[in-house]
């Protein structure tokens, strides 16, 4: 079966990790008709829009996309296209598996954490204004509807995949109303899943606990901002951002993308690690029912790490992005 998939290469290292991923997908023999349309600053130059209508109608047709990172200007300029895509398409669950890979040197072994991040509200509402010069207000929006929806997603995932515990992360000692509401909604859902252990942890302690003993965590459930920070912390536990894939899931469609950003310092140098993008593609093909081919790619990536000869610089090697992709292709058949 030929899949129709929207492809958003992104910018910075995006096009490089995308090219590496496409090479592996093709070599794995998965048939795809790509609808390639970019977003962000590159798209603005071409289409006069940061989030082109053409891209939105493509996702409307395909219901599935894979995306490279897109840069967002700091402190000025256009708002995040990543956030806009997630909100516009109601991709309410940001799902990020953080797993140790055999052969990657890191301080920990056997980490296997699922980060479930609420993707549509919180301080990412983008509602900011100057009250008077020198005073700015930024609104943190938490609703019962979105909190309950993400809690159900996390518990249903845990039930379906035999995960033992959910840790809900918060700062309700300080933000009593907003994080308080989030916790109340999660507790209501937790009661419907008595077989899954449930605990709550304040976000600052959570960060320390992750560094001390990451194996105590199973599924972590977080609001948008805490989820953003904790997923990068989690990536650091298993060897870095080059390794961690992600999925933005909603009821109608899904966008798969690495956790990392556009890494401007290494962009255009053929140095980026394409693993996060490749493993995002693996998740996408699982979602599309290409379970065997997805497993084939995942296993080829694992073999490259287990062999340890062709690794990119972020994980202690000296291979280029393309050399890593070629090594994965080699392991698809061997
Ligand atoms: P970043 O993830 O781009 O980089 C953080 C660090 O990780 C850098 O040292 C970078 O070199 C390294 N790194 C990231 N991915 C790597 C890879 N595949 N291989 C090797 N090293 C890798 O985060 P940063 O610097 O905070 O953000 C840069 C830009 O990316 C910003 O414009 C930001 O808005 C955007 N961004 C976009 C995201 C998305 O499209 N989903 C997510 C996060 C950031």
Boltz pocket constraint, residues with backbone or C-beta under 6 A from the ligand:
constraints:
  - pocket:
      binder: B
      contacts: [[A, 13], [A, 17], [A, 68], [A, 69], [A, 70], [A, 71], [A, 72], [A, 73], [A, 82], [A, 241], [A, 242], [A, 243], [A, 257], [A, 258], [A, 259], [A, 260], [A, 261], [A, 262], [A, 263], [A, 264], [A, 265], [A, 266], [A, 271], [A, 272], [A, 273], [A, 274], [A, 276], [A, 314]]
      max_distance: 6.0
